[in-house]
């Protein structure tokens, strides 16, 4: 077992990629967000804050399903969210040196098979990708179609600064 000295400095990690996966289901839109995180501290330190090591914001009207953190070993661990008010949540997880991640799943109302979503991340991301079934249309400023992957249409946006509001329009139904 490796033991690392702790740090509470948010600069201890970076978000290398942020993926948003959309899946219509009846009157709801199921959304999964995945953050790839890299801790390159020298000397190696574990980033941890009891009041929330990782913060995230849910779109208006979202109903949170679950949150898990993934260690460098690849094993997801379900986390208990810490309510920070105004649709903001956090988890208290020790981000050790190397690769790790956070997975969030929730649902938003999807009346009439369309909605407008507003995302806001307190972290800069090198890449932001949205994945949606081919029958679902996604539009948003700065997003460009990037082909298909595993049966999903992919929309990419490079280099997103921290606290940049991202608004996307989503319409269409799931394949039957």
C-alpha positions in Angstrom: 0.0 0.0 0.0 1.4 3.4 -1.0 0.8 6.3 1.3 1.0 9.8 0.0 1.2 13.1 1.9 -2.0 15.1 1.5 -2.5 18.5 -0.2 -5.6 20.6 -0.3 -4.4 22.8 -3.2 -6.8 22.4 -6.2 -3.9 22.9 -8.6 -2.8 19.3 -7.6 -4.9 17.9 -10.5 -6.2 18.8 -14.0 -9.2 17.6 -15.9 -7.8 16.1 -19.2 -11.2 15.2 -20.7 -14.9 15.8 -19.8 -17.5 13.6 -21.6 -21.2 14.1 -21.5 -23.4 11.1 -22.6 -27.0 11.8 -23.5 -29.7 9.1 -23.7 -33.4 9.9 -24.2 -35.8 7.7 -22.3 -39.5 8.4 -22.3 -40.1 11.8 -20.7 -36.6 12.0 -19.3 -33.1 12.6 -20.7 -30.5 10.4 -18.9 -27.2 12.1 -18.7 -23.8 10.7 -17.7 -20.8 12.9 -17.1 -17.3 11.5 -16.9 -14.2 13.5 -15.9 -10.7 12.1 -16.6 -8.4 13.5 -13.9 -4.6 13.6 -13.8 -2.6 14.3 -10.7 1.0 15.0 -11.6 2.2 16.5 -8.3 6.0 16.5 -7.7 6.7 15.2 -5.1 3.7 12.9 -5.3 0.8 14.2 -3.2 -2.8 13.1 -2.7 -5.3 15.9 -3.2 -8.1 15.7 -0.6 -10.5 18.1 1.1 -13.1 16.9 3.6 -15.5 19.7 2.4 -15.3 18.4 -1.2 -12.3 17.4 -3.3 -14.3 17.6 -6.5 -17.1 19.9 -7.2 -19.8 19.7 -9.9 -22.9 21.5 -11.0 -26.1 19.9 -12.1 -28.3 21.4 -14.8 -31.6 23.0 -13.6 -34.2 20.4 -12.8 -31.8 17.5 -12.7 -32.4 14.5 -10.4 -29.1 13.0 -9.3 -28.8 9.2 -9.6 -25.3 8.5 -8.4 -21.7 9.7 -8.2 -18.7 7.5 -8.2 -14.9 8.2 -8.1 -12.5 5.9 -10.0 -9.1 5.4 -8.6 -6.0 4.8 -10.7 -6.7 1.0 -10.2 -9.9 1.5 -12.3 -12.3 0.5 -9.6 -15.4 2.8 -9.2 -16.3 3.7 -5.6 -19.8 5.2 -5.0 -19.6 8.5 -3.3 -22.0 10.4 -1.1 -22.6 13.9 -2.5 -22.1 17.0 -0.4 -24.8 19.6 -1.1 -23.1 23.0 -1.8 -26.4 24.8 -2.7 -27.5 26.3 -6.0 -27.4 22.9 -7.9 -23.7 22.5 -6.8 -22.5 19.2 -5.3 -19.1 17.9 -4.2 -17.5 14.6 -3.2 -14.7 14.1 -0.7 -12.3 11.7 -2.4 -8.5 11.4 -2.2 -7.1 11.9 -5.7 -3.8 10.1 -5.7 -1.0 10.7 -8.2 -1.7 9.3 -11.7 -5.0 8.9 -13.5 -8.4 8.8 -11.9 -11.9 10.0 -12.6 -15.4 11.0 -11.5 -18.7 9.6 -13.0 -22.0 11.4 -12.4 -25.4 10.2 -13.6 -28.7 12.1 -13.5 -32.0 12.7 -15.3 -33.6 15.9 -16.6 -37.2 16.4 -17.9 -37.3 15.8 -21.7 -40.9 16.9 -22.6 -41.6 17.0 -26.3 -38.3 15.2 -26.9 -36.3 18.4 -26.6 -34.5 20.5 -24.0 -31.8 23.1 -23.5 -29.1 22.2 -21.1 -26.6 24.5 -19.3 -23.4 22.9 -18.0 -20.9 24.7 -15.8 -17.6 23.1 -14.6 -15.3 24.7 -12.1 -12.4 23.0 -13.9 -10.8 23.7 -17.2 -10.8 20.8 -19.6 -8.5 20.0 -22.4 -11.4 18.4 -24.3 -15.2 18.3 -23.9 -17.1 15.7 -25.9 -20.8 15.1 -26.1 -22.1 11.7 -27.1 -25.7 11.1 -28.3 -27.6 8.5 -30.3 -27.6 9.3 -34.0 -31.3 10.2 -34.0 -30.6 12.9 -31.4 -29.5 16.3 -32.6 -27.1 18.4 -30.4 -26.2 22.0 -31.1 -24.1 24.4 -29.1 -21.6 27.2 -29.5 -18.1 25.9 -30.2 -19.1 22.2 -30.8 -18.3 20.5 -34.0 -19.4 17.1 -35.2 -16.5 14.6 -34.7 -17.9 11.4 -36.3 -19.2 8.4 -34.5 -17.9 6.2 -31.7 -19.5 3.0 -30.4 -22.8 3.8 -32.1 -23.0 7.4 -30.8 -22.6 10.7 -32.7 -19.8 12.7 -31.2 -19.6 16.5 -30.8 -16.2 18.0 -29.7 -15.1 21.3 -28.2 -11.4 21.8 -27.4 -10.0 23.7 -24.4 -12.8 24.8 -22.2 -11.8 27.3 -19.5 -13.0 26.8 -15.9 -16.4 28.3 -15.1 -17.3 28.6 -18.8 -21.1 28.3 -19.2 -21.9 25.7 -21.9 -25.4 25.7 -23.4 -26.5 22.9 -25.7 -29.8 22.3 -27.4 -30.9 18.6 -27.5 -33.8 17.2 -29.6 -34.8 13.8 -30.9 -35.7 10.4 -29.7 -33.8 7.3 -28.7 -33.6 4.5 -31.3 -36.3 1.8 -30.9 
